[in-house]
Amino acid sequence: MGSSSRTISGSEIVAKQPMVVLQGVPDFAEVYSFIGSVFDPETRLDHVEKLKEMDPINFETVLLLMRNLTVNLSNPEFESARKALSLYVVNTELLSVTTGSFFQNSTSDLNKGISH
């Protein structure tokens, strides 16, 4: 009796966020470049400072996309993808800066250890 457990959908979470109406069109090159830098271990960017320097429309777009990514990745449908990604180990020998090629070996080597 008492409490019932219910999963909240991503759309419900987003619907509860206050809507901000901004004029203009985001600079998607800047937005996606910033989001990519968040996940790039080679980037030495002060992300908080960069966010503070962004135009408000770009700032809000980054926040919206990151919030959406969080909601999507927390969805149980992504559990198998999360498990596969956690098994993936980057083999630094695959990266070749001198040749400009990302892979020295065949791409099938990337799938070793990941069951389908």
C-alpha positions as CSV (number, residue, x, y, z in Angstrom):
1,M,0.0,0.0,0.0
2,G,1.6,3.3,0.1
3,S,4.0,4.1,-2.7
4,S,3.9,2.9,-6.3
5,S,6.9,3.0,-8.5
6,R,6.5,4.6,-11.9
7,T,9.1,5.4,-14.6
8,I,9.0,8.9,-15.9
9,S,9.4,9.2,-19.6
10,G,11.9,11.6,-21.2
11,S,9.2,13.7,-22.7
12,E,7.7,14.2,-19.2
13,I,11.1,15.4,-17.9
14,V,11.6,17.8,-20.8
15,A,8.0,19.0,-20.5
16,K,8.6,20.0,-16.8
17,Q,11.5,22.3,-17.9
18,P,10.6,26.0,-18.2
19,M,10.5,27.1,-21.8
20,V,12.8,29.9,-22.8
21,V,12.0,31.7,-26.1
22,L,15.1,33.0,-27.8
23,Q,15.2,34.9,-31.1
24,G,17.5,33.8,-33.9
25,V,19.0,30.6,-35.2
26,P,21.7,28.7,-33.3
27,D,25.2,28.4,-34.8
28,F,25.0,24.6,-35.1
29,A,28.7,24.4,-36.1
30,E,29.7,26.0,-32.8
31,V,27.1,24.0,-30.8
32,Y,28.1,20.6,-32.2
33,S,31.8,21.5,-32.1
34,F,31.4,22.3,-28.4
35,I,29.5,19.1,-27.6
36,G,32.1,17.1,-29.5
37,S,34.9,18.7,-27.4
38,V,33.2,17.6,-24.2
39,F,33.7,14.0,-25.3
40,D,37.1,14.4,-26.8
41,P,39.8,13.4,-24.3
42,E,42.4,15.4,-26.3
43,T,40.6,18.7,-25.8
44,R,42.0,21.0,-23.1
45,L,39.1,23.5,-23.2
46,D,37.6,25.2,-20.2
47,H,34.1,24.1,-21.0
48,V,32.4,26.3,-18.4
49,E,34.2,29.4,-19.6
50,K,33.4,28.6,-23.2
51,L,29.7,28.2,-22.3
52,K,29.8,31.6,-20.6
53,E,31.2,33.2,-23.8
54,M,28.5,31.7,-26.1
55,D,25.6,33.6,-27.5
56,P,22.5,32.8,-25.4
57,I,20.8,30.9,-28.3
58,N,23.9,28.7,-28.7
59,F,24.2,28.2,-24.9
60,E,20.5,27.2,-24.6
61,T,20.9,24.8,-27.6
62,V,23.9,23.1,-26.0
63,L,21.9,22.7,-22.8
64,L,18.9,21.3,-24.6
65,L,20.9,18.8,-26.6
66,M,22.9,17.7,-23.6
67,R,19.7,17.3,-21.6
68,N,18.2,15.3,-24.4
69,L,21.3,13.1,-24.6
70,T,21.0,12.4,-20.9
71,V,17.3,11.5,-21.1
72,N,17.9,9.2,-24.1
73,L,20.9,7.4,-22.6
74,S,19.1,6.8,-19.4
75,N,16.3,5.1,-21.3
76,P,16.3,1.3,-20.7
77,E,16.2,0.8,-24.4
78,F,19.9,1.9,-24.5
79,E,21.1,-0.6,-21.9
80,S,22.6,-3.0,-24.5
81,A,24.3,0.0,-26.2
82,R,25.7,1.1,-22.8
83,K,27.0,-2.4,-22.1
84,A,28.6,-2.6,-25.6
85,L,30.3,0.7,-25.1
86,S,31.6,-0.2,-21.7
87,L,33.2,-3.3,-23.2
88,Y,34.9,-1.2,-26.0
89,V,38.5,-0.5,-25.2
90,V,40.3,1.9,-27.4
91,N,43.4,0.3,-28.8
92,T,45.9,3.2,-29.2
93,E,47.7,1.2,-31.9
94,L,44.7,1.7,-34.2
95,L,45.2,5.4,-34.3
96,S,47.8,6.7,-36.7
97,V,48.4,10.4,-36.8
98,T,51.3,10.2,-39.3
99,T,49.3,8.5,-42.1
100,G,46.1,10.4,-41.4
101,S,44.3,7.1,-41.2
102,F,42.2,6.4,-38.1
103,F,42.7,2.6,-38.4
104,Q,45.8,0.7,-39.2
105,N,44.1,-2.7,-38.8
106,S,40.8,-3.8,-40.3
107,T,37.6,-2.5,-38.6
108,S,36.7,-6.1,-37.7
109,D,39.4,-5.8,-35.0
110,L,37.2,-3.2,-33.3
111,N,34.5,-5.7,-32.8
112,K,36.6,-8.2,-30.9
113,G,35.1,-8.8,-27.4
114,I,31.7,-7.3,-28.3
115,S,29.0,-9.8,-28.6
116,H,26.1,-9.0,-30.9
